[in-house]
Amino acid sequence: MRHFTSVYDLPNLNDAINQARQIKINPYGFQHVGKNKTMVLIFFNASLRTRLSTQKAAMNLGMNTMVLNVNQDGWRMESELGVIMDGDKPEHMREAIPVIGRFCDIIGVRAFAGFENKEDDYSEKILNQFIQYSGVPVVSMEAATRHPLQSFADHLTIEEYKTKPRPKVVLSWAPHPKALPQAVPNSFVEWMRQTDYELVVTHPQGYELDKQFMGDLQVEYNQDKAFEGADFIYAKNWSSYTQYGEILSKDMNWTVTADKMRLTNDAKFMHCLPVRRNMIVTDEVLDGPFSIVVDEAENRVYSAQTILKMILEG
Ligand code: SN0
């Protein structure tokens, strides 16, 4: 494996999960793999878990890490080719990316959807420039359309908590005050479709995800029905894909409550975090015994470490 941008980059999904479980048992057993190797983490957007877990993963492998918050600590970067650079962006990605590549062995990039242009976002314009110009392996730390390190950690978490071979896993839209990307739900659906779990997606009309992620999966528009007998509830807000980047609903009837959780088969509650309390999910559920959001976040280390190890060994 050279780059990691989606589940399709993994040579074998079961093997990746097994490796992650091994790494979780023995996180410092592979310190030689990253000796004298450097990872640069580039953030165009805010981060807490991704930043810390990816650095921790790299350090567990004996790597050195350097972090740059572009647009805050670094020069603002131009991404358009052929423009006259007379504005507020002093640096072009065309030079910045290969320069960064000379300083490291792996680059991690976080570049959310900008919501200015659907084509630019869904063609992964920024991430692909890193792949094209850096000369080193590139790991997506949430790009415009996917968040694969998160989905990998989600899969690992479900494997740990499932009590039957084929659990019912429900992705539920929930309300939020801001327009959020589709990356987390896109990636979650795409990843879950590679497992044999029973996957159900529920959201209000107008929140349909891009077909490339949903495939032939049908949406259950009735949230209560979706929750019936669920083993895992994965809540997430996203903005509309069809009416690109718009908020069509803030309907608090979609908030995950204890009453709704009672429809499930004592489902575990999951969310990638950060989570807006009493918008996405009530305090009662989030602080209750079925919430596994912190364990899910811990698994970000082992999913990232598996990916970095596979790249270093590749
Ligand atoms: C990001 C998203 O893609 O939804 C990152 C999740 C891992 N979430 C946010 O930007 C939340 C921001 C907010 O205002 O709650």
py3Dmol code that shows the C-alpha trace and the ligand (Angstrom):
import py3Dmol

protein = """\
ATOM      1  CA  MET A   1       0.000   0.000   0.000  1.00  0.00           C
ATOM      2  CA  ARG A   2       1.408   3.422  -0.978  1.00  0.00           C
ATOM      3  CA  HIS A   3      -1.329   5.977  -0.243  1.00  0.00           C
ATOM      4  CA  PHE A   4      -4.306   5.632   2.100  1.00  0.00           C
ATOM      5  CA  THR A   5      -7.386   7.571   1.062  1.00  0.00           C
ATOM      6  CA  SER A   6     -10.192   4.981   1.270  1.00  0.00           C
ATOM      7  CA  VAL A   7     -10.986   1.388   2.250  1.00  0.00           C
ATOM      8  CA  TYR A   8     -10.120   0.370  -1.320  1.00  0.00           C
ATOM      9  CA  ASP A   9      -6.427   1.085  -0.684  1.00  0.00           C
ATOM     10  CA  LEU A  10      -6.182  -1.789   1.806  1.00  0.00           C
ATOM     11  CA  PRO A  11      -4.824  -5.009   0.298  1.00  0.00           C
ATOM     12  CA  ASN A  12      -7.155  -7.000   2.600  1.00  0.00           C
ATOM     13  CA  LEU A  13      -9.688  -5.659   5.101  1.00  0.00           C
ATOM     14  CA  ASN A  14      -9.766  -8.669   7.465  1.00  0.00           C
ATOM     15  CA  ASP A  15      -6.010  -8.682   7.577  1.00  0.00           C
ATOM     16  CA  ALA A  16      -5.982  -4.950   8.410  1.00  0.00           C
ATOM     17  CA  ILE A  17      -8.435  -5.470  11.297  1.00  0.00           C
ATOM     18  CA  ASN A  18      -6.340  -8.364  12.620  1.00  0.00           C
ATOM     19  CA  GLN A  19      -3.198  -6.262  12.457  1.00  0.00           C
ATOM     20  CA  ALA A  20      -4.939  -3.438  14.329  1.00  0.00           C
ATOM     21  CA  ARG A  21      -5.962  -5.864  17.076  1.00  0.00           C
ATOM     22  CA  GLN A  22      -2.368  -7.111  17.350  1.00  0.00           C
ATOM     23  CA  ILE A  23      -1.062  -3.546  17.527  1.00  0.00           C
ATOM     24  CA  LYS A  24      -3.587  -2.711  20.249  1.00  0.00           C
ATOM     25  CA  ILE A  25      -2.244  -5.616  22.345  1.00  0.00           C
ATOM     26  CA  ASN A  26       1.381  -4.722  21.648  1.00  0.00           C
ATOM     27  CA  PRO A  27       1.597  -1.074  20.495  1.00  0.00           C
ATOM     28  CA  TYR A  28       5.368  -0.741  21.037  1.00  0.00           C
ATOM     29  CA  GLY A  29       6.325  -3.992  19.333  1.00  0.00           C
ATOM     30  CA  PHE A  30       7.185  -2.372  16.005  1.00  0.00           C
ATOM     31  CA  GLN A  31       9.425   0.538  17.037  1.00  0.00           C
ATOM     32  CA  HIS A  32      12.097  -0.447  14.506  1.00  0.00           C
ATOM     33  CA  VAL A  33       9.674   0.014  11.584  1.00  0.00           C
ATOM     34  CA  GLY A  34       9.702   3.810  11.760  1.00  0.00           C
ATOM     35  CA  LYS A  35      13.251   4.442  12.992  1.00  0.00           C
ATOM     36  CA  ASN A  36      14.706   7.596  11.350  1.00  0.00           C
ATOM     37  CA  LYS A  37      11.445   8.097   9.440  1.00  0.00           C
ATOM     38  CA  THR A  38       9.493  11.336   9.641  1.00  0.00           C
ATOM     39  CA  MET A  39       5.803  12.052   9.221  1.00  0.00           C
ATOM     40  CA  VAL A  40       4.543  15.544   8.467  1.00  0.00           C
ATOM     41  CA  LEU A  41       0.930  16.253   9.375  1.00  0.00           C
ATOM     42  CA  ILE A  42      -0.670  19.099   7.431  1.00  0.00           C
ATOM     43  CA  PHE A  43      -3.913  20.604   8.723  1.00  0.00           C
ATOM     44  CA  PHE A  44      -6.083  22.915   6.663  1.00  0.00           C
ATOM     45  CA  ASN A  45      -8.800  22.438   9.319  1.00  0.00           C
ATOM     46  CA  ALA A  46      -9.122  22.015  13.070  1.00  0.00           C
ATOM     47  CA  SER A  47      -8.433  18.686  14.745  1.00  0.00           C
ATOM     48  CA  LEU A  48      -8.123  17.089  18.150  1.00  0.00           C
ATOM     49  CA  ARG A  49      -8.348  13.277  17.854  1.00  0.00           C
ATOM     50  CA  THR A  50      -6.869  12.987  14.394  1.00  0.00           C
ATOM     51  CA  ARG A  51      -3.893  15.162  15.249  1.00  0.00           C
ATOM     52  CA  LEU A  52      -3.075  13.467  18.547  1.00  0.00           C
ATOM     53  CA  SER A  53      -3.888   9.878  17.567  1.00  0.00           C
ATOM     54  CA  THR A  54      -1.932  10.045  14.308  1.00  0.00           C
ATOM     55  CA  GLN A  55       1.093  11.539  16.068  1.00  0.00           C
ATOM     56  CA  LYS A  56       0.786   8.924  18.792  1.00  0.00           C
ATOM     57  CA  ALA A  57       0.555   6.190  16.155  1.00  0.00           C
ATOM     58  CA  ALA A  58       3.685   7.484  14.414  1.00  0.00           C
ATOM     59  CA  MET A  59       5.588   7.773  17.713  1.00  0.00           C
ATOM     60  CA  ASN A  60       4.572   4.225  18.689  1.00  0.00           C
ATOM     61  CA  LEU A  61       6.287   3.104  15.475  1.00  0.00           C
ATOM     62  CA  GLY A  62       9.462   5.017  16.357  1.00  0.00           C
ATOM     63  CA  MET A  63       8.799   7.812  13.839  1.00  0.00           C
ATOM     64  CA  ASN A  64       9.368  11.526  14.290  1.00  0.00           C
ATOM     65  CA  THR A  65       6.466  13.860  13.593  1.00  0.00           C
ATOM     66  CA  MET A  66       6.122  17.481  12.526  1.00  0.00           C
ATOM     67  CA  VAL A  67       2.779  19.284  12.441  1.00  0.00           C
ATOM     68  CA  LEU A  68       1.839  22.323  10.376  1.00  0.00           C
ATOM     69  CA  ASN A  69      -1.443  24.211  10.604  1.00  0.00           C
ATOM     70  CA  VAL A  70      -1.625  25.764   7.167  1.00  0.00           C
ATOM     71  CA  ASN A  71      -3.364  29.151   6.968  1.00  0.00           C
ATOM     72  CA  GLN A  72      -2.599  29.772  10.666  1.00  0.00           C
ATOM     73  CA  ASP A  73       1.109  29.097  11.312  1.00  0.00           C
ATOM     74  CA  GLY A  74       2.100  28.707   7.663  1.00  0.00           C
ATOM     75  CA  TRP A  75       1.607  30.834   4.559  1.00  0.00           C
ATOM     76  CA  ARG A  76      -1.889  30.792   3.115  1.00  0.00           C
ATOM     77  CA  MET A  77      -1.772  28.488   0.121  1.00  0.00           C
ATOM     78  CA  GLU A  78      -3.057  28.928  -3.405  1.00  0.00           C
ATOM     79  CA  SER A  79      -4.383  25.765  -5.085  1.00  0.00           C
ATOM     80  CA  GLU A  80      -5.560  27.098  -8.477  1.00  0.00           C
ATOM     81  CA  LEU A  81      -3.125  26.646 -11.348  1.00  0.00           C
ATOM     82  CA  GLY A  82      -2.539  29.530 -13.751  1.00  0.00           C
ATOM     83  CA  VAL A  83      -3.704  32.312 -11.435  1.00  0.00           C
ATOM     84  CA  ILE A  84      -2.022  35.686 -10.975  1.00  0.00           C
ATOM     85  CA  MET A  85      -1.050  35.547  -7.306  1.00  0.00           C
ATOM     86  CA  ASP A  86      -1.874  39.140  -6.395  1.00  0.00           C
ATOM     87  CA  GLY A  87      -4.188  38.281  -3.494  1.00  0.00           C
ATOM     88  CA  ASP A  88      -3.742  37.162   0.120  1.00  0.00           C
ATOM     89  CA  LYS A  89      -2.102  33.773  -0.620  1.00  0.00           C
ATOM     90  CA  PRO A  90       1.714  34.040  -0.811  1.00  0.00           C
ATOM     91  CA  GLU A  91       2.504  30.342  -1.376  1.00  0.00           C
ATOM     92  CA  HIS A  92       1.427  27.953  -4.143  1.00  0.00           C
ATOM     93  CA  MET A  93       0.781  24.279  -3.426  1.00  0.00           C
ATOM     94  CA  ARG A  94       2.712  23.435  -6.579  1.00  0.00           C
ATOM     95  CA  GLU A  95       5.985  24.250  -4.741  1.00  0.00           C
ATOM     96  CA  ALA A  96       4.896  23.847  -1.121  1.00  0.00           C
ATOM     97  CA  ILE A  97       3.862  20.207  -1.521  1.00  0.00           C
ATOM     98  CA  PRO A  98       7.091  18.903  -3.113  1.00  0.00           C
ATOM     99  CA  VAL A  99       9.084  20.903  -0.534  1.00  0.00           C
ATOM    100  CA  ILE A 100       7.184  19.250   2.310  1.00  0.00           C
ATOM    101  CA  GLY A 101       7.800  15.908   0.582  1.00  0.00           C
ATOM    102  CA  ARG A 102      11.585  16.482   0.762  1.00  0.00           C
ATOM    103  CA  PHE A 103      11.335  16.832   4.547  1.00  0.00           C
ATOM    104  CA  CYS A 104       9.542  13.572   5.320  1.00  0.00           C
ATOM    105  CA  ASP A 105       8.688   9.981   4.445  1.00  0.00           C
ATOM    106  CA  ILE A 106       4.888  10.157   4.852  1.00  0.00           C
ATOM    107  CA  ILE A 107       2.498  13.122   4.661  1.00  0.00           C
ATOM    108  CA  GLY A 108      -0.847  13.192   6.463  1.00  0.00           C
ATOM    109  CA  VAL A 109      -3.310  15.741   5.083  1.00  0.00           C
ATOM    110  CA  ARG A 110      -6.552  17.123   6.456  1.00  0.00           C
ATOM    111  CA  ALA A 111      -8.465  19.168   3.883  1.00  0.00           C
ATOM    112  CA  PHE A 112     -12.249  19.324   4.377  1.00  0.00           C
ATOM    113  CA  ALA A 113     -14.750  20.097   1.689  1.00  0.00           C
ATOM    114  CA  GLY A 114     -14.705  23.834   1.040  1.00  0.00           C
ATOM    115  CA  PHE A 115     -18.402  23.879  -0.047  1.00  0.00           C
ATOM    116  CA  GLU A 116     -17.560  26.485  -2.687  1.00  0.00           C
ATOM    117  CA  ASN A 117     -17.576  24.063  -5.584  1.00  0.00           C
ATOM    118  CA  LYS A 118     -19.033  20.541  -5.497  1.00  0.00           C
ATOM    119  CA  GLU A 119     -16.826  19.399  -8.400  1.00  0.00           C
ATOM    120  CA  ASP A 120     -13.634  20.569  -6.678  1.00  0.00           C
ATOM    121  CA  ASP A 121     -14.656  18.873  -3.426  1.00  0.00           C
ATOM    122  CA  TYR A 122     -15.807  15.590  -4.982  1.00  0.00           C
ATOM    123  CA  SER A 123     -12.743  15.370  -7.249  1.00  0.00           C
ATOM    124  CA  GLU A 124     -10.581  15.664  -4.075  1.00  0.00           C
ATOM    125  CA  LYS A 125      -8.670  18.540  -5.614  1.00  0.00           C
ATOM    126  CA  ILE A 126      -6.432  19.240  -2.595  1.00  0.00           C
ATOM    127  CA  LEU A 127      -5.733  15.627  -1.558  1.00  0.00           C
ATOM    128  CA  ASN A 128      -4.895  14.662  -5.137  1.00  0.00           C
ATOM    129  CA  GLN A 129      -2.409  17.498  -5.456  1.00  0.00           C
ATOM    130  CA  PHE A 130      -0.566  16.049  -2.461  1.00  0.00           C
ATOM    131  CA  ILE A 131      -0.573  12.627  -4.107  1.00  0.00           C
ATOM    132  CA  GLN A 132       0.570  14.094  -7.411  1.00  0.00           C
ATOM    133  CA  TYR A 133       3.270  16.502  -6.231  1.00  0.00           C
ATOM    134  CA  SER A 134       4.689  15.247  -2.911  1.00  0.00           C
ATOM    135  CA  GLY A 135       6.727  12.249  -4.084  1.00  0.00           C
ATOM    136  CA  VAL A 136       5.940  10.401  -0.818  1.00  0.00           C
ATOM    137  CA  PRO A 137       3.011   8.325   0.489  1.00  0.00           C
ATOM    138  CA  VAL A 138      -0.034  10.377   1.487  1.00  0.00           C
ATOM    139  CA  VAL A 139      -2.525   9.503   4.226  1.00  0.00           C
ATOM    140  CA  SER A 140      -5.935  11.178   4.325  1.00  0.00           C
ATOM    141  CA  MET A 141      -6.700  12.598   7.757  1.00  0.00           C
ATOM    142  CA  GLU A 142     -10.193  13.574   6.471  1.00  0.00           C
ATOM    143  CA  ALA A 143     -10.398  14.878   2.972  1.00  0.00           C
ATOM    144  CA  ALA A 144     -13.354  16.407   1.133  1.00  0.00           C
ATOM    145  CA  THR A 145     -15.277  13.173   0.613  1.00  0.00           C
ATOM    146  CA  ARG A 146     -13.939  10.617   3.101  1.00  0.00           C
ATOM    147  CA  HIS A 147     -12.483  10.122   6.582  1.00  0.00           C
ATOM    148  CA  PRO A 148     -10.998   6.645   6.229  1.00  0.00           C
ATOM    149  CA  LEU A 149      -8.904   6.584   9.442  1.00  0.00           C
ATOM    150  CA  GLN A 150     -12.140   7.259  11.331  1.00  0.00           C
ATOM    151  CA  SER A 151     -14.034   4.528   9.472  1.00  0.00           C
ATOM    152  CA  PHE A 152     -11.238   2.046  10.172  1.00  0.00           C
ATOM    153  CA  ALA A 153     -11.414   2.866  13.920  1.00  0.00           C
ATOM    154  CA  ASP A 154     -15.222   2.559  13.753  1.00  0.00           C
ATOM    155  CA  HIS A 155     -14.946  -0.884  12.175  1.00  0.00           C
ATOM    156  CA  LEU A 156     -12.387  -2.005  14.778  1.00  0.00           C
ATOM    157  CA  THR A 157     -14.688  -0.745  17.571  1.00  0.00           C
ATOM    158  CA  ILE A 158     -17.710  -2.617  16.205  1.00  0.00           C
ATOM    159  CA  GLU A 159     -15.609  -5.789  15.910  1.00  0.00           C
ATOM    160  CA  GLU A 160     -14.684  -5.451  19.595  1.00  0.00           C
ATOM    161  CA  TYR A 161     -18.221  -4.811  20.859  1.00  0.00           C
ATOM    162  CA  LYS A 162     -20.359  -6.988  18.577  1.00  0.00           C
ATOM    163  CA  THR A 163     -22.108  -9.919  20.265  1.00  0.00           C
ATOM    164  CA  LYS A 164     -23.271 -11.633  17.085  1.00  0.00           C
ATOM    165  CA  PRO A 165     -21.543 -12.308  13.770  1.00  0.00           C
ATOM    166  CA  ARG A 166     -23.806  -9.981  11.782  1.00  0.00           C
ATOM    167  CA  PRO A 167     -24.795  -6.988  13.946  1.00  0.00           C
ATOM    168  CA  LYS A 168     -27.316  -4.409  12.766  1.00  0.00           C
ATOM    169  CA  VAL A 169     -25.426  -1.125  12.333  1.00  0.00           C
ATOM    170  CA  VAL A 170     -27.470   2.039  11.847  1.00  0.00           C
ATOM    171  CA  LEU A 171     -26.099   5.337  10.547  1.00  0.00           C
ATOM    172  CA  SER A 172     -28.499   8.075  11.616  1.00  0.00           C
ATOM    173  CA  TRP A 173     -28.472  11.702  10.537  1.00  0.00           C
ATOM    174  CA  ALA A 174     -29.020  14.102  13.461  1.00  0.00           C
ATOM    175  CA  PRO A 175     -29.457  17.885  13.652  1.00  0.00           C
ATOM    176  CA  HIS A 176     -26.587  20.363  13.953  1.00  0.00           C
ATOM    177  CA  PRO A 177     -26.305  24.169  13.890  1.00  0.00           C
ATOM    178  CA  LYS A 178     -23.657  24.284  11.108  1.00  0.00           C
ATOM    179  CA  ALA A 179     -23.245  22.858   7.603  1.00  0.00           C
ATOM    180  CA  LEU A 180     -20.919  19.863   7.982  1.00  0.00           C
ATOM    181  CA  PRO A 181     -19.166  17.796   5.293  1.00  0.00           C
ATOM    182  CA  GLN A 182     -20.431  14.414   4.075  1.00  0.00           C
ATOM    183  CA  ALA A 183     -16.967  12.872   4.532  1.00  0.00           C
ATOM    184  CA  VAL A 184     -17.675  10.907   7.717  1.00  0.00           C
ATOM    185  CA  PRO A 185     -20.994   9.354   6.574  1.00  0.00           C
ATOM    186  CA  ASN A 186     -19.691   8.729   3.024  1.00  0.00           C
ATOM    187  CA  SER A 187     -16.668   6.941   4.359  1.00  0.00           C
ATOM    188  CA  PHE A 188     -18.606   5.033   7.032  1.00  0.00           C
ATOM    189  CA  VAL A 189     -21.129   3.707   4.502  1.00  0.00           C
ATOM    190  CA  GLU A 190     -18.447   2.811   1.965  1.00  0.00           C
ATOM    191  CA  TRP A 191     -16.419   1.002   4.632  1.00  0.00           C
ATOM    192  CA  MET A 192     -19.376  -0.811   6.233  1.00  0.00           C
ATOM    193  CA  ARG A 193     -20.478  -2.064   2.821  1.00  0.00           C
ATOM    194  CA  GLN A 194     -17.184  -4.006   2.703  1.00  0.00           C
ATOM    195  CA  THR A 195     -18.253  -5.945   5.840  1.00  0.00           C
ATOM    196  CA  ASP A 196     -21.071  -8.449   6.186  1.00  0.00           C
ATOM    197  CA  TYR A 197     -22.910  -6.359   8.819  1.00  0.00           C
ATOM    198  CA  GLU A 198     -26.546  -5.407   8.316  1.00  0.00           C
ATOM    199  CA  LEU A 199     -26.204  -1.722   7.439  1.00  0.00           C
ATOM    200  CA  VAL A 200     -29.157   0.693   7.630  1.00  0.00           C
ATOM    201  CA  VAL A 201     -28.917   4.394   6.777  1.00  0.00           C
ATOM    202  CA  THR A 202     -31.611   6.795   7.992  1.00  0.00           C
ATOM    203  CA  HIS A 203     -31.988  10.533   7.328  1.00  0.00           C
ATOM    204  CA  PRO A 204     -34.614  13.092   6.328  1.00  0.00           C
ATOM    205  CA  GLN A 205     -35.518  13.591   2.663  1.00  0.00           C
ATOM    206  CA  GLY A 206     -32.883  15.654   0.848  1.00  0.00           C
ATOM    207  CA  TYR A 207     -29.907  14.224   2.728  1.00  0.00           C
ATOM    208  CA  GLU A 208     -29.217  11.376   0.269  1.00  0.00           C
ATOM    209  CA  LEU A 209     -25.495  10.622   0.016  1.00  0.00           C
ATOM    210  CA  ASP A 210     -23.652  10.285  -3.286  1.00  0.00           C
ATOM    211  CA  LYS A 211     -24.391   6.988  -5.076  1.00  0.00           C
ATOM    212  CA  GLN A 212     -20.676   6.136  -5.265  1.00  0.00           C
ATOM    213  CA  PHE A 213     -20.815   5.493  -1.509  1.00  0.00           C
ATOM    214  CA  MET A 214     -24.375   4.146  -1.128  1.00  0.00           C
ATOM    215  CA  GLY A 215     -24.304   1.749  -4.083  1.00  0.00           C
ATOM    216  CA  ASP A 216     -27.657  -0.047  -4.141  1.00  0.00           C
ATOM    217  CA  LEU A 217     -28.333   0.474  -0.408  1.00  0.00           C
ATOM    218  CA  GLN A 218     -31.875   1.835   0.141  1.00  0.00           C
ATOM    219  CA  VAL A 219     -32.493   4.615   2.674  1.00  0.00           C
ATOM    220  CA  GLU A 220     -34.902   4.014   5.576  1.00  0.00           C
ATOM    221  CA  TYR A 221     -36.548   7.434   5.997  1.00  0.00           C
ATOM    222  CA  ASN A 222     -38.289   6.419   9.227  1.00  0.00           C
ATOM    223  CA  GLN A 223     -35.738   6.782  12.017  1.00  0.00           C
ATOM    224  CA  ASP A 224     -37.790   4.789  14.578  1.00  0.00           C
ATOM    225  CA  LYS A 225     -38.061   1.899  12.145  1.00  0.00           C
ATOM    226  CA  ALA A 226     -34.328   2.057  11.442  1.00  0.00           C
ATOM    227  CA  PHE A 227     -33.564   1.892  15.177  1.00  0.00           C
ATOM    228  CA  GLU A 228     -35.660  -1.254  15.756  1.00  0.00           C
ATOM    229  CA  GLY A 229     -33.391  -4.096  16.849  1.00  0.00           C
ATOM    230  CA  ALA A 230     -30.191  -2.128  16.124  1.00  0.00           C
ATOM    231  CA  ASP A 231     -26.951  -3.261  17.784  1.00  0.00           C
ATOM    232  CA  PHE A 232     -25.031  -0.055  16.986  1.00  0.00           C
ATOM    233  CA  ILE A 233     -26.324   3.488  16.486  1.00  0.00           C
ATOM    234  CA  TYR A 234     -23.823   5.700  14.679  1.00  0.00           C
ATOM    235  CA  ALA A 235     -25.065   9.295  14.790  1.00  0.00           C
ATOM    236  CA  LYS A 236     -23.709  12.028  12.547  1.00  0.00           C
ATOM    237  CA  ASN A 237     -24.836  15.254  11.008  1.00  0.00           C
ATOM    238  CA  TRP A 238     -24.064  16.150   7.423  1.00  0.00           C
ATOM    239  CA  SER A 239     -25.228  18.855   5.058  1.00  0.00           C
ATOM    240  CA  SER A 240     -27.141  18.066   1.877  1.00  0.00           C
ATOM    241  CA  TYR A 241     -25.203  16.535  -1.012  1.00  0.00           C
ATOM    242  CA  THR A 242     -27.887  17.126  -3.635  1.00  0.00           C
ATOM    243  CA  GLN A 243     -28.511  20.759  -2.558  1.00  0.00           C
ATOM    244  CA  TYR A 244     -24.821  20.948  -2.004  1.00  0.00           C
ATOM    245  CA  GLY A 245     -23.681  22.158   1.421  1.00  0.00           C
ATOM    246  CA  GLU A 246     -27.138  23.365   2.481  1.00  0.00           C
ATOM    247  CA  ILE A 247     -28.861  22.809   5.818  1.00  0.00           C
ATOM    248  CA  LEU A 248     -32.348  21.545   4.970  1.00  0.00           C
ATOM    249  CA  SER A 249     -33.430  20.613   8.486  1.00  0.00           C
ATOM    250  CA  LYS A 250     -32.593  21.211  12.128  1.00  0.00           C
ATOM    251  CA  ASP A 251     -35.446  18.969  13.239  1.00  0.00           C
ATOM    252  CA  MET A 252     -34.739  17.971  16.843  1.00  0.00           C
ATOM    253  CA  ASN A 253     -37.039  14.965  16.435  1.00  0.00           C
ATOM    254  CA  TRP A 254     -33.945  13.359  14.891  1.00  0.00           C
ATOM    255  CA  THR A 255     -31.827  13.885  18.045  1.00  0.00           C
ATOM    256  CA  VAL A 256     -30.805  10.529  19.530  1.00  0.00           C
ATOM    257  CA  THR A 257     -32.615  10.224  22.882  1.00  0.00           C
ATOM    258  CA  ALA A 258     -32.912   7.523  25.534  1.00  0.00           C
ATOM    259  CA  ASP A 259     -36.468   6.855  24.289  1.00  0.00           C
ATOM    260  CA  LYS A 260     -35.152   6.171  20.803  1.00  0.00           C
ATOM    261  CA  MET A 261     -32.367   3.985  22.139  1.00  0.00           C
ATOM    262  CA  ARG A 262     -35.068   1.866  23.839  1.00  0.00           C
ATOM    263  CA  LEU A 263     -36.241   0.821  20.354  1.00  0.00           C
ATOM    264  CA  THR A 264     -32.875  -0.848  19.796  1.00  0.00           C
ATOM    265  CA  ASN A 265     -31.357  -4.103  20.962  1.00  0.00           C
ATOM    266  CA  ASP A 266     -29.454  -2.277  23.762  1.00  0.00           C
ATOM    267  CA  ALA A 267     -27.448  -0.673  20.988  1.00  0.00           C
ATOM    268  CA  LYS A 268     -24.067   0.860  21.604  1.00  0.00           C
ATOM    269  CA  PHE A 269     -23.939   4.573  20.766  1.00  0.00           C
ATOM    270  CA  MET A 270     -21.146   5.759  18.460  1.00  0.00           C
ATOM    271  CA  HIS A 271     -20.042   9.149  17.138  1.00  0.00           C
ATOM    272  CA  CYS A 272     -16.741  10.280  15.622  1.00  0.00           C
ATOM    273  CA  LEU A 273     -16.604  13.385  17.909  1.00  0.00           C
ATOM    274  CA  PRO A 274     -16.666  16.290  18.390  1.00  0.00           C
ATOM    275  CA  VAL A 275     -20.360  15.957  19.182  1.00  0.00           C
ATOM    276  CA  ARG A 276     -22.890  18.706  19.886  1.00  0.00           C
ATOM    277  CA  ARG A 277     -24.650  17.654  23.082  1.00  0.00           C
ATOM    278  CA  ASN A 278     -28.442  17.835  23.059  1.00  0.00           C
ATOM    279  CA  MET A 279     -28.426  18.491  19.301  1.00  0.00           C
ATOM    280  CA  ILE A 280     -27.011  15.215  17.967  1.00  0.00           C
ATOM    281  CA  VAL A 281     -27.557  13.182  21.147  1.00  0.00           C
ATOM    282  CA  THR A 282     -28.865  13.849  24.641  1.00  0.00           C
ATOM    283  CA  ASP A 283     -26.571  13.976  27.677  1.00  0.00           C
ATOM    284  CA  GLU A 284     -28.385  10.937  29.040  1.00  0.00           C
ATOM    285  CA  VAL A 285     -27.361   8.750  26.099  1.00  0.00           C
ATOM    286  CA  LEU A 286     -23.861  10.164  25.720  1.00  0.00           C
ATOM    287  CA  ASP A 287     -23.098   9.796  29.438  1.00  0.00           C
ATOM    288  CA  GLY A 288     -24.953   6.497  29.714  1.00  0.00           C
ATOM    289  CA  PRO A 289     -23.626   2.945  29.828  1.00  0.00           C
ATOM    290  CA  PHE A 290     -24.171   2.242  26.115  1.00  0.00           C
ATOM    291  CA  SER A 291     -22.002   5.088  24.834  1.00  0.00           C
ATOM    292  CA  ILE A 292     -18.672   3.857  23.440  1.00  0.00           C
ATOM    293  CA  VAL A 293     -17.470   7.125  21.916  1.00  0.00           C
ATOM    294  CA  VAL A 294     -14.280   7.291  24.007  1.00  0.00           C
ATOM    295  CA  ASP A 295     -13.283   3.703  23.209  1.00  0.00           C
ATOM    296  CA  GLU A 296     -13.990   4.519  19.573  1.00  0.00           C
ATOM    297  CA  ALA A 297     -11.661   7.533  19.806  1.00  0.00           C
ATOM    298  CA  GLU A 298      -8.919   5.438  21.445  1.00  0.00           C
ATOM    299  CA  ASN A 299      -9.052   3.098  18.468  1.00  0.00           C
ATOM    300  CA  ARG A 300      -8.001   5.980  16.240  1.00  0.00           C
ATOM    301  CA  VAL A 301      -4.436   5.296  17.449  1.00  0.00           C
ATOM    302  CA  TYR A 302      -4.446   1.645  16.409  1.00  0.00           C
ATOM    303  CA  SER A 303      -6.136   2.226  13.065  1.00  0.00           C
ATOM    304  CA  ALA A 304      -3.627   4.961  12.209  1.00  0.00           C
ATOM    305  CA  GLN A 305      -0.727   2.846  13.455  1.00  0.00           C
ATOM    306  CA  THR A 306      -1.815  -0.067  11.263  1.00  0.00           C
ATOM    307  CA  ILE A 307      -1.949   2.175   8.206  1.00  0.00           C
ATOM    308  CA  LEU A 308       1.448   3.783   8.878  1.00  0.00           C
ATOM    309  CA  LYS A 309       3.028   0.402   9.541  1.00  0.00           C
ATOM    310  CA  MET A 310       1.642  -1.009   6.309  1.00  0.00           C
ATOM    311  CA  ILE A 311       2.964   1.980   4.345  1.00  0.00           C
ATOM    312  CA  LEU A 312       6.413   1.818   5.996  1.00  0.00           C
ATOM    313  CA  GLU A 313       6.659  -1.927   5.370  1.00  0.00           C
ATOM    314  CA  GLY A 314       5.339  -1.572   1.821  1.00  0.00           C
TER     315      GLY A 314
END
"""
ligand_1 = """\
15
SN0
C -16.034 17.487 11.129
C -16.979 16.772 10.161
O -16.531 16.292 9.111
O -18.172 16.688 10.458
C -14.976 16.560 11.644
C -15.448 15.299 12.265
C -14.336 14.341 12.586
N -16.789 18.011 12.232
C -16.914 19.310 12.456
O -16.407 20.119 11.713
C -17.712 19.735 13.681
C -17.740 21.215 13.826
C -18.802 21.722 14.753
O -19.001 22.933 14.697
O -19.439 20.976 15.495
"""
view = py3Dmol.view(width=600, height=400)
view.addModel(protein, "pdb")
view.setStyle({"model": 0}, {"cartoon": {"style": "trace"}})
view.addModel(ligand_1, "xyz")
view.setStyle({"model": 1}, {"stick": {}})
view.zoomTo()
view.show()
